Amino acid sequence: MNKFKGWHVLGGGFVNAMLLAGASIYSFGLFVQPVEAEFGLSREQVNYGYIFFYLAMAFWAVMIGRFHNKYSAKTLSILGALGFAVGFAMIAKATSPMMMVLAILFPIGLGFTAAGPFTVNVLATRWFSRMRGRALGIAAIATSAGGFVVVPLFAKLFDQYGWRNATLIMAAAVCILVILISFTFVTSKPEDIGQFPDGAETLVEEKTVTAGDQSFIKNPAFWLIGIGTGLLLGSDQALLASLIPYGQERGFSRQDAAFVMSIMTFSAIAGKLVVSWLAERWDKRLLFALVCACNLLFLLALLMEPSYTGLLVVVGLVGLAIGGVYPVWTTITAESFGRDNFSKVIGAMNLLTVPAMVVSIGITGRTRDITGDYALAFKIFIPQVILAALIMAFVKVRQNKSGSET
């Protein structure tokens, strides 16, 4: 048998997701002040861009999840690269906020979902079974790596060329790189080239906790995982959207605030590695509770308004708060529904997770405009995160070592 290609496929999907997430989710904060100033918008109105992004992701995730069972991941990734570039070009040339909204909802939403983190998670689930926890952990690192690598570069482009030209440059660079990587590395599943998950000699039948194909919406696990994850992601993504403007309003320069984001994402990478390793050994409900606890510590620290050095220390120590949720979410979903159902189940779950994120991001912008800072929003997220941990505790999981169900 040929050498197992799963790690090459995962690496290609990783870089694609890193580029797309770094240029969009993690770089959103760079756009806040220049777009706010150019179009005379409030902070709440600017945050609608982040909200529309996640609404688009929910819509496209349902469709792309099903497309993964009909079309190759290579084709979808190339289509995604082109869509993302078109959307970024529209942003760069936008003459009104509405043009930006249309770009986010359609070409950017399509591109991000078809070529980014969603697809690398599908690839990790299909190419790995016994080693799925670590594979999904590596896949989850891609978004954090994007924040660490892409955001500082994007910030320099902003300072040197202005936000519009910087966005055009990023559109071209991301598009070219993702197309080249997809052609070279991306293959939908091991069976397409005569291999099996983990490089095994034969296909090993998976045991799942819940019934799969057509009945997943009727399973309590679908709703518990989706709602619990959504509540935690609401806090998680609101923090991502707010961290750079939070730093700038504390008196830090754009580069200094972007560096805080980079340190946080580097910490999140370490957090994802830890969580992915633990996901193959711990009860995933307990692991989810640990991630929630780290998120709470992060919120409390931000409420204390630490110095710049103190903020760097905080974001460097609580990587699990931002990095841990995705590997837990994807591994518990894959375990519950199996690799063949993963893409459409995780896609449908976006209809639960995204509304929670949208509301949380909206709360962040609204309360900041009313109070002049982010403190009230951070206080609201504390009980929200606690509720997320309580909901996830009711999910039925398979114990890794004994194979028993609880």
N, C-alpha and C positions, 0 to 999 in steps of 0.2 A: 504493500500500500504506500502511496505517496506520503510525504511528510505532511502532518496535520497543518491545515491552513487557517485554523480558527483564530490563532493569535494575530496573523496577518490581517484577516478580515476585521477583527476587533480593533486593531491599530488604525486601519483606514477609517472605520466608522468613528473612532475616537477623535482623530484629527478633524474630520468634518464637523463633528458636534462641537469641538473646542472653538473652531473658527466662527461658527454661526452663533453660538451662545455668547462668546466673548464680544462679538460685534453688536449684539442686540440686547439681551437681558442684562448683562453686566455693564454695558456701556450706556444704558438708558440715562443714568444720572448725569452723564456728560452733556446730554441734550437739554436738560431741565432749564438751566438759567439762560442760555442763548435763545432757545425757542420761546421761553417766557417773555424775554425782552423784545424779541423781534415782532411777535404777534400780539403783545399786550395781554397775555393770558395770566390767570391766577395759577397757583401751585396745584390746586385741585384739578383745574382744566388740563394742565400739562400731564398730570398723572393719568388722565383718561387715555393717553397714548399707551401706557403700560397695561391699562385695563383692556383696551381694544386688542392689544397683542395677545393677551391670554384668552379672550373670547374667540379670536381667530384660531388660536391653537386648539381650543376645545372643538371647534367646528371641523377643522382639518384633521385632527387626530382621529375622529370617528371615521372619516373617509379614508385616510391613509392607512389606518389599521386594517380595513378591509382590502384596500388595494395591495397590501403586502401579501395577501393570499392569492392575488391574481397576476401581479406584475413583479418583476425582479427589483431587488433593493438597489441595484446599480442604476436602473432606469429611473426609479423614483428619486434617487440622490442627485442625478444629473438634472432632472427636471427641477428639483428643489434649488439647486445652485443657480439656475437661470432665473427662477422666480424671485429668489432673494436679491439678486443683483438688480433686477427690474424695480423691485420695491424700494431698495436703497437709493437708486437713481431718482425715483419719484420723490422721495424724501428730500434729496439734495436740491431738487428743482421746484419744490413745493412753493406755491404762492399763497396758500391758505391752509389753515389747520385741517379742513375737510379733505384736501388732497393727501395730507399725511395719513389721515384715518383710513382712506381707501387703500393706500399703499400697505398699511399695516394689516388690514383685514384680509386682503387678497394675496398679492404676490409674496409679501414677507411672511404672512402666516403659512401659506402653502410651502414656501421654500424652507422655512425653519423646521416644519414638521416632517417634510419629506426627506430632508437630508441631514437633520440635526440629531439632538438627543433621543427623540422618539425612535428613530431608525437604528441607532447604535444599540439601544436596549433590545429591540427586536432581534438584531443580529446576535447579541450576547446570549439571549434566551434560546435561540435556535442552534447555535454552535456549541453550547455548553450545557451539561446537565449536572454531573457530579461536582464540577467546578463552577457552577453557575453563580454562586455567591460572590466569588472573587472576580468573575468576569463582569457581572453587573456592577460591582464596586468600581472596577476600572472604567467601565462605561460612564458611571456617575461622575468620575473625576473629570471627565472631559469638560463639563460646564465650568467647573471651578478653574481648570487649567486655562479656559478661555478668559476668565476674569484676571488671572495672574499674568498671562502672556499678551492678550489682545488689548485690554483696557489701557495700560500705560502707553502702548504704541498709538492707539487711537487718540489718547489725550495729547500726545505730542503733535499728531497731525492737526488736531483742533487748534492748538496754539500757533502752529506754523502756517497753516493754510486757511483757517476759518472752518466753521462747522460744515458748511455746504460742500466745499471742495474735499474736506477730509472724508465725508460720507461717500462721495463719488470714488475716491481712491480705494476706500475699504470695500465698496461694492465690487469693483473690478478684481481686486486681489482675492477676495473670498471666492468669487465665482470661478476664477481660473484654477485655484488650488483645489477646490472641492471636485470639480469636473475631472482633473487629472488623477486625484486620489481615488475617486469612484471607479474610473476606468481600470485602474491598476489593481485595486485591492478588494473591492466590495463584491461579495457573492452571497446570495440570499440565504442558503442553508447548505450544510455539508453534503447532503444527498445529491445536490446538483453536480458535484464533482466526484462522486463515488466514495465519500467519506461519511463518518458518523460523529455525533456529538462527543466532545472530549478526545477525539482521535481513537475511539474504541473500535474493535474489530467488527462488532455487530451493533445493531440498534437495540438499546436497552429500554424496555417499556417503563414509562414514568408512572409513579403513583401520585395521584392528586388528592387533595383534601375534599374537594367539592366536585360535583358533576360539572361537565364542561360545556360543550358546544352551544346548544341553543338555550340552555336554561340558566345561564350565568346571572341574568338580571333578577331571577327569582331567588337567588342565593343570598342569605343574609351577609355572607362574607363580602360580596360585591359592594353592598351599601356601607357596611362598617368600615372596610378598608378605604373606600372612596371618601366618605365623610370625615373620618379621622385624619386621613392624610391631607384632605383639603383644608381643614382647620389649622393644621400645623404649617402647611405651605402658605396659608394666608399671612401668617406672621413672618415666615421665612422670606417670601417674595416682597412684602412691604418693606422689610429691612434692606433688601437688596436695592430696591428702587430709591430708598431714602438716604442711604449711607453717605453717598457723595455730597448731595445738597446739605445733609445734616452737618457734615464736616465743614463745608464752605460757610455755612451760617454760624459755625463756631469760630470762624476767622481763619480757617486753613485755606491755603491756595488750592487751585484745581489740581495741580500735580501732587500736592500733599494728600488731598482727599482721595485722589485716584490711587495713591500708594497705600492708603488704609484699605481700600478695596482689594488691592493686590495681596496684601498680607492676609486679609481675611480669606481670600480664595485659596491661598497657599495652605493656610490652616485647614480649610475645608477639604483640600486634597488629602491631607493626613487623616482627617476625620472619616472620609469615605473609605480609605484603606482599612482603618480600624473597624468600621462598621461592616464592611464586606467580609472581613476575616471572621468577625463575631457572628455574622449572619449564618455561617455554616456550622455554628457551634451553640449559639444561645437561642432561647425562646425569643422569637422576633417581636412579640408583644413587649417583653421586657426591654429589648433593644430600642424599640420605638419610644418607650417611656424615658430611656436614658437620653435620647435625642431631644425629647421635649424638655427635659431638665436642663440641658445645655442651652436651649433656646431661651428658657426663663432666665438663666444666669446672664445671658447676653442682653436681654431687655432691661434687667435690673441695673446692669453696669452702664448702659446708655443713659438711663434715668439719672445716674449720679454725675453725668457730664464730666468725665475724666479729662485730664490734659491730653495733648496730642500723643505724648509718650505713653501715657496710661491707656489711651484708646488703642494704640498699636499693640500693647501687651494684651489687652482684653481680646481683640479680634484674633490675635495669634494663639490664644489658649482655648477658644471655644469653637473650633472648627466643626465639631459635631453638630452645633446649632444650625449651621447652614448646609453642611455637607452630608449629614447623616440621613436625611429623610428619604432621598431618592433610592439608595441601595436597599433600605428596609422596605419601602413601598414596592419596588420591582421584584425583590426576592419573595416576599410574602404573596404577591399576586401570581407570580410564576409557579410557586409551590401549590397554590390553591387551584389554579385553573389549567396548568400545563402549557408547554411551549407552543403547541398548535393553536391554542386559543388566546395566547398572551397578547398578540397585537390588537385584536378586536376588543378584548376585555380592558386592557389598559387604555385603549382609545376611548371606549365608552366611559371609563372612570373619569376622564377629563370633564365630562358633563357634571360631575359632582365636585371635583377639586377646583375647577376654574371659577365657578360662582363664588366659592369661599375666598379665593384669592382676589377676585374682582372687588368684592365687598370690603376686604381688608385694605386693599390699596386705595379704594375710594375713601374709606375712613381716614387713612393717613393724610391724604391731600386736604380733605375737608377740615379736619381738626387742626392741621397746621395753619390753614388760612384763617381759622377762627381765633386760635390762641397765639399764633406767631412762632410756635415750635412743635416738636414731635412728641412731647412728653405724654400728652393725653392718649395719643394713639398707642404708644408703648404700654401704657397702663391697661388699655382695653385688651391688648393681645395676651396679657398674663392669664386671665381666666380662660380665654379661648384655647391656649396651648394646653392648659390643664384638662379641659374638656376633651381635647383630641386624644390625650393619653388614656382617659377613661373609656372612650368609645372603642379604641383599638384593643383594649383589654378583653373585649367580648368576642374577638375573632377566634375561630377554631383553627388551630395550627397543628402540623405534624411535628413531633419532636424529632430532632435530627438524629440523635444517637440510638434511641430505643425504637423509633419508628411508630410509636404509639400516638394516638390522636387525643387531643384534649379539647 
